[in-house]
Amino acid sequence: MVRYYDAADRKDLLCAERTLSAAGIEYAETPPLPGSGLSGAIGIAEEDLPRAAEVLDSARARARH
């Protein structure tokens, strides 16, 4: 599992988790890096990275419009 997504706040973390879960992508919530000021992070299996990037990028694009 690789560290993939650092969430700015709890809402951001929950949104990313919900999006990944809906796409059937397994993830694990991991603690934030010490001193980062972030809420948390998400780890993804390396083989799922391309699909996770596609799904989260698409969700971000929809949220902007």
N, CA, C and O atoms as a Maestro MAE file, in Angstrom:
{
 s_m_m2io_version
 :::
 2.0.0
}

f_m_ct {
 s_m_title
 :::
 protein
 m_atom[260] {
  # First column is atom index #
  i_m_mmod_type
  r_m_x_coord
  r_m_y_coord
  r_m_z_coord
  i_m_residue_number
  s_m_chain_name
  s_m_pdb_residue_name
  s_m_pdb_atom_name
  i_m_atomic_number
  :::
  1 25 0.850 -1.167 0.000 1 A "MET " " N  " 7
  2 3 0.000 0.000 0.000 1 A "MET " " CA " 6
  3 2 0.900 1.236 0.000 1 A "MET " " C  " 6
  4 15 1.900 1.299 0.715 1 A "MET " " O  " 8
  5 25 0.522 2.204 -0.812 2 A "VAL " " N  " 7
  6 3 1.288 3.446 -0.896 2 A "VAL " " CA " 6
  7 2 0.418 4.616 -0.456 2 A "VAL " " C  " 6
  8 15 -0.795 4.625 -0.667 2 A "VAL " " O  " 8
  9 25 1.056 5.593 0.154 3 A "ARG " " N  " 7
  10 3 0.355 6.811 0.556 3 A "ARG " " CA " 6
  11 2 -0.045 7.528 -0.727 3 A "ARG " " C  " 6
  12 15 0.799 7.817 -1.575 3 A "ARG " " O  " 8
  13 25 -1.328 7.811 -0.862 4 A "TYR " " N  " 7
  14 3 -1.795 8.378 -2.125 4 A "TYR " " CA " 6
  15 2 -2.396 9.773 -1.985 4 A "TYR " " C  " 6
  16 15 -2.085 10.660 -2.780 4 A "TYR " " O  " 8
  17 25 -3.235 9.975 -1.006 5 A "TYR " " N  " 7
  18 3 -4.011 11.215 -0.945 5 A "TYR " " CA " 6
  19 2 -3.926 11.816 0.441 5 A "TYR " " C  " 6
  20 15 -4.243 11.152 1.428 5 A "TYR " " O  " 8
  21 25 -3.504 13.066 0.527 6 A "ASP " " N  " 7
  22 3 -3.463 13.795 1.792 6 A "ASP " " CA " 6
  23 2 -4.660 14.738 1.842 6 A "ASP " " C  " 6
  24 15 -4.823 15.593 0.972 6 A "ASP " " O  " 8
  25 25 -5.477 14.579 2.847 7 A "ALA " " N  " 7
  26 3 -6.713 15.362 2.965 7 A "ALA " " CA " 6
  27 2 -6.482 16.643 3.758 7 A "ALA " " C  " 6
  28 15 -5.825 16.634 4.799 7 A "ALA " " O  " 8
  29 25 -7.025 17.732 3.255 8 A "ALA " " N  " 7
  30 3 -6.885 19.027 3.920 8 A "ALA " " CA " 6
  31 2 -7.682 19.087 5.218 8 A "ALA " " C  " 6
  32 15 -7.255 19.710 6.190 8 A "ALA " " O  " 8
  33 25 -8.844 18.434 5.226 9 A "ASP " " N  " 7
  34 3 -9.686 18.428 6.425 9 A "ASP " " CA " 6
  35 2 -10.535 17.157 6.431 9 A "ASP " " C  " 6
  36 15 -10.494 16.364 5.491 9 A "ASP " " O  " 8
  37 25 -11.290 16.981 7.485 10 A "ARG " " N  " 7
  38 3 -12.084 15.754 7.644 10 A "ARG " " CA " 6
  39 2 -13.118 15.602 6.524 10 A "ARG " " C  " 6
  40 15 -13.346 14.493 6.042 10 A "ARG " " O  " 8
  41 25 -13.740 16.698 6.110 11 A "LYS " " N  " 7
  42 3 -14.727 16.655 5.031 11 A "LYS " " CA " 6
  43 2 -14.080 16.169 3.730 11 A "LYS " " C  " 6
  44 15 -14.655 15.350 3.014 11 A "LYS " " O  " 8
  45 25 -12.898 16.672 3.435 12 A "ASP " " N  " 7
  46 3 -12.155 16.266 2.243 12 A "ASP " " CA " 6
  47 2 -11.822 14.773 2.305 12 A "ASP " " C  " 6
  48 15 -11.950 14.059 1.311 12 A "ASP " " O  " 8
  49 25 -11.399 14.317 3.472 13 A "LEU " " N  " 7
  50 3 -11.059 12.906 3.663 13 A "LEU " " CA " 6
  51 2 -12.284 12.017 3.439 13 A "LEU " " C  " 6
  52 15 -12.203 11.010 2.735 13 A "LEU " " O  " 8
  53 25 -13.407 12.386 4.034 14 A "LEU " " N  " 7
  54 3 -14.635 11.595 3.887 14 A "LEU " " CA " 6
  55 2 -15.123 11.572 2.444 14 A "LEU " " C  " 6
  56 15 -15.604 10.543 1.967 14 A "LEU " " O  " 8
  57 25 -15.005 12.685 1.755 15 A "CYS " " N  " 7
  58 3 -15.422 12.760 0.350 15 A "CYS " " CA " 6
  59 2 -14.559 11.831 -0.510 15 A "CYS " " C  " 6
  60 15 -15.079 11.104 -1.356 15 A "CYS " " O  " 8
  61 25 -13.254 11.857 -0.293 16 A "ALA " " N  " 7
  62 3 -12.351 10.984 -1.052 16 A "ALA " " CA " 6
  63 2 -12.648 9.519 -0.753 16 A "ALA " " C  " 6
  64 15 -12.669 8.692 -1.664 16 A "ALA " " O  " 8
  65 25 -12.876 9.195 0.507 17 A "GLU " " N  " 7
  66 3 -13.189 7.815 0.880 17 A "GLU " " CA " 6
  67 2 -14.489 7.352 0.231 17 A "GLU " " C  " 6
  68 15 -14.569 6.234 -0.278 17 A "GLU " " O  " 8
  69 25 -15.493 8.203 0.249 18 A "ARG " " N  " 7
  70 3 -16.789 7.869 -0.347 18 A "ARG " " CA " 6
  71 2 -16.635 7.631 -1.858 18 A "ARG " " C  " 6
  72 15 -17.213 6.693 -2.408 18 A "ARG " " O  " 8
  73 25 -15.857 8.481 -2.510 19 A "THR " " N  " 7
  74 3 -15.647 8.365 -3.953 19 A "THR " " CA " 6
  75 2 -14.922 7.069 -4.300 19 A "THR " " C  " 6
  76 15 -15.314 6.361 -5.227 19 A "THR " " O  " 8
  77 25 -13.865 6.764 -3.556 20 A "LEU " " N  " 7
  78 3 -13.114 5.533 -3.809 20 A "LEU " " CA " 6
  79 2 -13.971 4.303 -3.539 20 A "LEU " " C  " 6
  80 15 -13.942 3.338 -4.302 20 A "LEU " " O  " 8
  81 25 -14.722 4.341 -2.467 21 A "SER " " N  " 7
  82 3 -15.578 3.217 -2.108 21 A "SER " " CA " 6
  83 2 -16.630 2.967 -3.185 21 A "SER " " C  " 6
  84 15 -16.879 1.819 -3.555 21 A "SER " " O  " 8
  85 25 -17.243 4.027 -3.686 22 A "ALA " " N  " 7
  86 3 -18.263 3.900 -4.729 22 A "ALA " " CA " 6
  87 2 -17.688 3.298 -6.008 22 A "ALA " " C  " 6
  88 15 -18.395 2.628 -6.761 22 A "ALA " " O  " 8
  89 25 -16.397 3.541 -6.248 23 A "ALA " " N  " 7
  90 3 -15.738 2.998 -7.437 23 A "ALA " " CA " 6
  91 2 -15.194 1.592 -7.201 23 A "ALA " " C  " 6
  92 15 -14.629 0.980 -8.108 23 A "ALA " " O  " 8
  93 25 -15.366 1.082 -5.984 24 A "GLY " " N  " 7
  94 3 -14.893 -0.261 -5.676 24 A "GLY " " CA " 6
  95 2 -13.394 -0.353 -5.446 24 A "GLY " " C  " 6
  96 15 -12.810 -1.431 -5.560 24 A "GLY " " O  " 8
  97 25 -12.773 0.771 -5.125 25 A "ILE " " N  " 7
  98 3 -11.329 0.802 -4.889 25 A "ILE " " CA " 6
  99 2 -11.072 0.678 -3.391 25 A "ILE " " C  " 6
  100 15 -11.580 1.471 -2.598 25 A "ILE " " O  " 8
  101 25 -10.284 -0.319 -3.014 26 A "GLU " " N  " 7
  102 3 -9.955 -0.511 -1.606 26 A "GLU " " CA " 6
  103 2 -8.912 0.515 -1.180 26 A "GLU " " C  " 6
  104 15 -8.005 0.848 -1.943 26 A "GLU " " O  " 8
  105 25 -9.050 1.005 0.030 27 A "TYR " " N  " 7
  106 3 -8.140 2.011 0.568 27 A "TYR " " CA " 6
  107 2 -8.020 1.794 2.067 27 A "TYR " " C  " 6
  108 15 -8.775 1.028 2.666 27 A "TYR " " O  " 8
  109 25 -7.063 2.478 2.654 28 A "ALA " " N  " 7
  110 3 -6.915 2.474 4.107 28 A "ALA " " CA " 6
  111 2 -6.612 3.897 4.549 28 A "ALA " " C  " 6
  112 15 -5.763 4.575 3.970 28 A "ALA " " O  " 8
  113 25 -7.312 4.336 5.578 29 A "GLU " " N  " 7
  114 3 -7.031 5.656 6.131 29 A "GLU " " CA " 6
  115 2 -5.758 5.553 6.961 29 A "GLU " " C  " 6
  116 15 -5.605 4.640 7.772 29 A "GLU " " O  " 8
  117 25 -4.854 6.494 6.752 30 A "THR " " N  " 7
  118 3 -3.597 6.508 7.492 30 A "THR " " CA " 6
  119 2 -3.457 7.849 8.207 30 A "THR " " C  " 6
  120 15 -4.065 8.835 7.788 30 A "THR " " O  " 8
  121 25 -2.671 7.902 9.273 31 A "PRO " " N  " 7
  122 3 -2.514 9.165 9.985 31 A "PRO " " CA " 6
  123 2 -1.760 10.184 9.130 31 A "PRO " " C  " 6
  124 15 -0.977 9.809 8.257 31 A "PRO " " O  " 8
  125 25 -1.999 11.468 9.383 32 A "PRO " " N  " 7
  126 3 -1.283 12.498 8.631 32 A "PRO " " CA " 6
  127 2 0.195 12.507 9.003 32 A "PRO " " C  " 6
  128 15 0.589 12.012 10.059 32 A "PRO " " O  " 8
  129 25 0.994 13.074 8.123 33 A "LEU " " N  " 7
  130 3 2.407 13.242 8.432 33 A "LEU " " CA " 6
  131 2 2.544 14.214 9.597 33 A "LEU " " C  " 6
  132 15 1.841 15.224 9.629 33 A "LEU " " O  " 8
  133 25 3.417 13.945 10.544 34 A "PRO " " N  " 7
  134 3 3.591 14.843 11.691 34 A "PRO " " CA " 6
  135 2 3.939 16.264 11.233 34 A "PRO " " C  " 6
  136 15 4.808 16.465 10.385 34 A "PRO " " O  " 8
  137 25 3.251 17.224 11.806 35 A "GLY " " N  " 7
  138 3 3.509 18.626 11.498 35 A "GLY " " CA " 6
  139 2 2.965 19.108 10.173 35 A "GLY " " C  " 6
  140 15 3.212 20.251 9.789 35 A "GLY " " O  " 8
  141 25 2.227 18.264 9.459 36 A "SER " " N  " 7
  142 3 1.727 18.656 8.137 36 A "SER " " CA " 6
  143 2 0.500 19.556 8.215 36 A "SER " " C  " 6
  144 15 0.215 20.303 7.278 36 A "SER " " O  " 8
  145 25 -0.228 19.488 9.333 37 A "GLY " " N  " 7
  146 3 -1.453 20.263 9.448 37 A "GLY " " CA " 6
  147 2 -2.617 19.650 8.683 37 A "GLY " " C  " 6
  148 15 -3.688 20.250 8.599 37 A "GLY " " O  " 8
  149 25 -2.417 18.468 8.127 38 A "LEU " " N  " 7
  150 3 -3.468 17.802 7.373 38 A "LEU " " CA " 6
  151 2 -4.328 16.957 8.293 38 A "LEU " " C  " 6
  152 15 -3.927 16.617 9.406 38 A "LEU " " O  " 8
  153 25 -5.514 16.624 7.811 39 A "SER " " N  " 7
  154 3 -6.465 15.852 8.609 39 A "SER " " CA " 6
  155 2 -6.161 14.362 8.606 39 A "SER " " C  " 6
  156 15 -6.380 13.686 9.611 39 A "SER " " O  " 8
  157 25 -5.671 13.851 7.515 40 A "GLY " " N  " 7
  158 3 -5.397 12.432 7.387 40 A "GLY " " CA " 6
  159 2 -4.948 12.124 5.977 40 A "GLY " " C  " 6
  160 15 -4.797 13.026 5.152 40 A "GLY " " O  " 8
  161 25 -4.737 10.862 5.704 41 A "ALA " " N  " 7
  162 3 -4.282 10.452 4.384 41 A "ALA " " CA " 6
  163 2 -4.950 9.136 4.015 41 A "ALA " " C  " 6
  164 15 -5.535 8.451 4.854 41 A "ALA " " O  " 8
  165 25 -4.846 8.806 2.740 42 A "ILE " " N  " 7
  166 3 -5.415 7.567 2.238 42 A "ILE " " CA " 6
  167 2 -4.311 6.782 1.552 42 A "ILE " " C  " 6
  168 15 -3.553 7.316 0.743 42 A "ILE " " O  " 8
  169 25 -4.237 5.510 1.891 43 A "GLY " " N  " 7
  170 3 -3.312 4.605 1.231 43 A "GLY " " CA " 6
  171 2 -4.072 3.746 0.236 43 A "GLY " " C  " 6
  172 15 -5.202 3.330 0.491 43 A "GLY " " O  " 8
  173 25 -3.444 3.488 -0.896 44 A "ILE " " N  " 7
  174 3 -4.052 2.724 -1.986 44 A "ILE " " CA " 6
  175 2 -3.055 1.647 -2.419 44 A "ILE " " C  " 6
  176 15 -1.845 1.872 -2.390 44 A "ILE " " O  " 8
  177 25 -3.555 0.497 -2.815 45 A "ALA " " N  " 7
  178 3 -2.684 -0.527 -3.393 45 A "ALA " " CA " 6
  179 2 -2.080 0.029 -4.679 45 A "ALA " " C  " 6
  180 15 -2.766 0.684 -5.464 45 A "ALA " " O  " 8
  181 25 -0.808 -0.234 -4.885 46 A "GLU " " N  " 7
  182 3 -0.102 0.333 -6.031 46 A "GLU " " CA " 6
  183 2 -0.802 0.043 -7.357 46 A "GLU " " C  " 6
  184 15 -0.834 0.900 -8.240 46 A "GLU " " O  " 8
  185 25 -1.353 -1.144 -7.501 47 A "GLU " " N  " 7
  186 3 -2.013 -1.486 -8.765 47 A "GLU " " CA " 6
  187 2 -3.315 -0.709 -8.981 47 A "GLU " " C  " 6
  188 15 -3.816 -0.650 -10.104 47 A "GLU " " O  " 8
  189 25 -3.866 -0.116 -7.925 48 A "ASP " " N  " 7
  190 3 -5.097 0.672 -8.034 48 A "ASP " " CA " 6
  191 2 -4.843 2.162 -8.250 48 A "ASP " " C  " 6
  192 15 -5.790 2.928 -8.426 48 A "ASP " " O  " 8
  193 25 -3.581 2.582 -8.240 49 A "LEU " " N  " 7
  194 3 -3.276 4.012 -8.352 49 A "LEU " " CA " 6
  195 2 -3.839 4.668 -9.614 49 A "LEU " " C  " 6
  196 15 -4.445 5.734 -9.503 49 A "LEU " " O  " 8
  197 25 -3.673 4.090 -10.804 50 A "PRO " " N  " 7
  198 3 -4.216 4.758 -11.995 50 A "PRO " " CA " 6
  199 2 -5.729 4.970 -11.915 50 A "PRO " " C  " 6
  200 15 -6.224 6.050 -12.238 50 A "PRO " " O  " 8
  201 25 -6.449 3.959 -11.494 51 A "ARG " " N  " 7
  202 3 -7.921 4.073 -11.393 51 A "ARG " " CA " 6
  203 2 -8.312 5.065 -10.305 51 A "ARG " " C  " 6
  204 15 -9.247 5.843 -10.492 51 A "ARG " " O  " 8
  205 25 -7.614 5.053 -9.172 52 A "ALA " " N  " 7
  206 3 -7.907 5.991 -8.088 52 A "ALA " " CA " 6
  207 2 -7.702 7.425 -8.559 52 A "ALA " " C  " 6
  208 15 -8.518 8.297 -8.262 52 A "ALA " " O  " 8
  209 25 -6.625 7.675 -9.287 53 A "ALA " " N  " 7
  210 3 -6.364 9.021 -9.802 53 A "ALA " " CA " 6
  211 2 -7.480 9.455 -10.746 53 A "ALA " " C  " 6
  212 15 -7.952 10.590 -10.675 53 A "ALA " " O  " 8
  213 25 -7.894 8.562 -11.619 54 A "GLU " " N  " 7
  214 3 -8.967 8.863 -12.570 54 A "GLU " " CA " 6
  215 2 -10.268 9.206 -11.842 54 A "GLU " " C  " 6
  216 15 -10.925 10.195 -12.168 54 A "GLU " " O  " 8
  217 25 -10.629 8.400 -10.872 55 A "VAL " " N  " 7
  218 3 -11.882 8.576 -10.138 55 A "VAL " " CA " 6
  219 2 -11.867 9.875 -9.325 55 A "VAL " " C  " 6
  220 15 -12.833 10.636 -9.358 55 A "VAL " " O  " 8
  221 25 -10.786 10.128 -8.602 56 A "LEU " " N  " 7
  222 3 -10.729 11.337 -7.773 56 A "LEU " " CA " 6
  223 2 -10.620 12.601 -8.625 56 A "LEU " " C  " 6
  224 15 -11.223 13.620 -8.288 56 A "LEU " " O  " 8
  225 25 -9.859 12.552 -9.724 57 A "ASP " " N  " 7
  226 3 -9.771 13.711 -10.617 57 A "ASP " " CA " 6
  227 2 -11.135 14.039 -11.217 57 A "ASP " " C  " 6
  228 15 -11.509 15.207 -11.319 57 A "ASP " " O  " 8
  229 25 -11.867 13.015 -11.608 58 A "SER " " N  " 7
  230 3 -13.203 13.209 -12.166 58 A "SER " " CA " 6
  231 2 -14.145 13.819 -11.128 58 A "SER " " C  " 6
  232 15 -14.924 14.717 -11.448 58 A "SER " " O  " 8
  233 25 -14.076 13.340 -9.900 59 A "ALA " " N  " 7
  234 3 -14.927 13.875 -8.829 59 A "ALA " " CA " 6
  235 2 -14.588 15.333 -8.546 59 A "ALA " " C  " 6
  236 15 -15.486 16.146 -8.326 59 A "ALA " " O  " 8
  237 25 -13.307 15.672 -8.548 60 A "ARG " " N  " 7
  238 3 -12.900 17.070 -8.313 60 A "ARG " " CA " 6
  239 2 -13.394 17.976 -9.433 60 A "ARG " " C  " 6
  240 15 -13.850 19.091 -9.180 60 A "ARG " " O  " 8
  241 25 -13.302 17.496 -10.675 61 A "ALA " " N  " 7
  242 3 -13.758 18.290 -11.818 61 A "ALA " " CA " 6
  243 2 -15.261 18.550 -11.728 61 A "ALA " " C  " 6
  244 15 -15.718 19.658 -12.010 61 A "ALA " " O  " 8
  245 25 -16.028 17.534 -11.335 62 A "ARG " " N  " 7
  246 3 -17.481 17.716 -11.187 62 A "ARG " " CA " 6
  247 2 -17.795 18.695 -10.061 62 A "ARG " " C  " 6
  248 15 -18.742 19.474 -10.168 62 A "ARG " " O  " 8
  249 25 -17.026 18.667 -9.003 63 A "ALA " " N  " 7
  250 3 -17.272 19.544 -7.852 63 A "ALA " " CA " 6
  251 2 -17.010 21.004 -8.196 63 A "ALA " " C  " 6
  252 15 -17.613 21.898 -7.603 63 A "ALA " " O  " 8
  253 25 -16.127 21.252 -9.139 64 A "ARG " " N  " 7
  254 3 -15.800 22.634 -9.526 64 A "ARG " " CA " 6
  255 2 -16.890 23.269 -10.380 64 A "ARG " " C  " 6
  256 15 -16.984 24.493 -10.462 64 A "ARG " " O  " 8
  257 25 -17.709 22.442 -11.014 65 A "HIS " " N  " 7
  258 3 -18.736 22.983 -11.931 65 A "HIS " " CA " 6
  259 2 -20.084 23.019 -11.309 65 A "HIS " " C  " 6
  260 15 -21.047 23.445 -11.947 65 A "HIS " " O  " 8
  :::
 }
 m_bond[259] {
  # First column is bond index #
  i_m_from
  i_m_to
  i_m_order
  :::
  1 1 2 1
  2 2 3 1
  3 3 4 2
  4 3 5 1
  5 5 6 1
  6 6 7 1
  7 7 8 2
  8 7 9 1
  9 9 10 1
  10 10 11 1
  11 11 12 2
  12 11 13 1
  13 13 14 1
  14 14 15 1
  15 15 16 2
  16 15 17 1
  17 17 18 1
  18 18 19 1
  19 19 20 2
  20 19 21 1
  21 21 22 1
  22 22 23 1
  23 23 24 2
  24 23 25 1
  25 25 26 1
  26 26 27 1
  27 27 28 2
  28 27 29 1
  29 29 30 1
  30 30 31 1
  31 31 32 2
  32 31 33 1
  33 33 34 1
  34 34 35 1
  35 35 36 2
  36 35 37 1
  37 37 38 1
  38 38 39 1
  39 39 40 2
  40 39 41 1
  41 41 42 1
  42 42 43 1
  43 43 44 2
  44 43 45 1
  45 45 46 1
  46 46 47 1
  47 47 48 2
  48 47 49 1
  49 49 50 1
  50 50 51 1
  51 51 52 2
  52 51 53 1
  53 53 54 1
  54 54 55 1
  55 55 56 2
  56 55 57 1
  57 57 58 1
  58 58 59 1
  59 59 60 2
  60 59 61 1
  61 61 62 1
  62 62 63 1
  63 63 64 2
  64 63 65 1
  65 65 66 1
  66 66 67 1
  67 67 68 2
  68 67 69 1
  69 69 70 1
  70 70 71 1
  71 71 72 2
  72 71 73 1
  73 73 74 1
  74 74 75 1
  75 75 76 2
  76 75 77 1
  77 77 78 1
  78 78 79 1
  79 79 80 2
  80 79 81 1
  81 81 82 1
  82 82 83 1
  83 83 84 2
  84 83 85 1
  85 85 86 1
  86 86 87 1
  87 87 88 2
  88 87 89 1
  89 89 90 1
  90 90 91 1
  91 91 92 2
  92 91 93 1
  93 93 94 1
  94 94 95 1
  95 95 96 2
  96 95 97 1
  97 97 98 1
  98 98 99 1
  99 99 100 2
  100 99 101 1
  101 101 102 1
  102 102 103 1
  103 103 104 2
  104 103 105 1
  105 105 106 1
  106 106 107 1
  107 107 108 2
  108 107 109 1
  109 109 110 1
  110 110 111 1
  111 111 112 2
  112 111 113 1
  113 113 114 1
  114 114 115 1
  115 115 116 2
  116 115 117 1
  117 117 118 1
  118 118 119 1
  119 119 120 2
  120 119 121 1
  121 121 122 1
  122 122 123 1
  123 123 124 2
  124 123 125 1
  125 125 126 1
  126 126 127 1
  127 127 128 2
  128 127 129 1
  129 129 130 1
  130 130 131 1
  131 131 132 2
  132 131 133 1
  133 133 134 1
  134 134 135 1
  135 135 136 2
  136 135 137 1
  137 137 138 1
  138 138 139 1
  139 139 140 2
  140 139 141 1
  141 141 142 1
  142 142 143 1
  143 143 144 2
  144 143 145 1
  145 145 146 1
  146 146 147 1
  147 147 148 2
  148 147 149 1
  149 149 150 1
  150 150 151 1
  151 151 152 2
  152 151 153 1
  153 153 154 1
  154 154 155 1
  155 155 156 2
  156 155 157 1
  157 157 158 1
  158 158 159 1
  159 159 160 2
  160 159 161 1
  161 161 162 1
  162 162 163 1
  163 163 164 2
  164 163 165 1
  165 165 166 1
  166 166 167 1
  167 167 168 2
  168 167 169 1
  169 169 170 1
  170 170 171 1
  171 171 172 2
  172 171 173 1
  173 173 174 1
  174 174 175 1
  175 175 176 2
  176 175 177 1
  177 177 178 1
  178 178 179 1
  179 179 180 2
  180 179 181 1
  181 181 182 1
  182 182 183 1
  183 183 184 2
  184 183 185 1
  185 185 186 1
  186 186 187 1
  187 187 188 2
  188 187 189 1
  189 189 190 1
  190 190 191 1
  191 191 192 2
  192 191 193 1
  193 193 194 1
  194 194 195 1
  195 195 196 2
  196 195 197 1
  197 197 198 1
  198 198 199 1
  199 199 200 2
  200 199 201 1
  201 201 202 1
  202 202 203 1
  203 203 204 2
  204 203 205 1
  205 205 206 1
  206 206 207 1
  207 207 208 2
  208 207 209 1
  209 209 210 1
  210 210 211 1
  211 211 212 2
  212 211 213 1
  213 213 214 1
  214 214 215 1
  215 215 216 2
  216 215 217 1
  217 217 218 1
  218 218 219 1
  219 219 220 2
  220 219 221 1
  221 221 222 1
  222 222 223 1
  223 223 224 2
  224 223 225 1
  225 225 226 1
  226 226 227 1
  227 227 228 2
  228 227 229 1
  229 229 230 1
  230 230 231 1
  231 231 232 2
  232 231 233 1
  233 233 234 1
  234 234 235 1
  235 235 236 2
  236 235 237 1
  237 237 238 1
  238 238 239 1
  239 239 240 2
  240 239 241 1
  241 241 242 1
  242 242 243 1
  243 243 244 2
  244 243 245 1
  245 245 246 1
  246 246 247 1
  247 247 248 2
  248 247 249 1
  249 249 250 1
  250 250 251 1
  251 251 252 2
  252 251 253 1
  253 253 254 1
  254 254 255 1
  255 255 256 2
  256 255 257 1
  257 257 258 1
  258 258 259 1
  259 259 260 2
  :::
 }
}
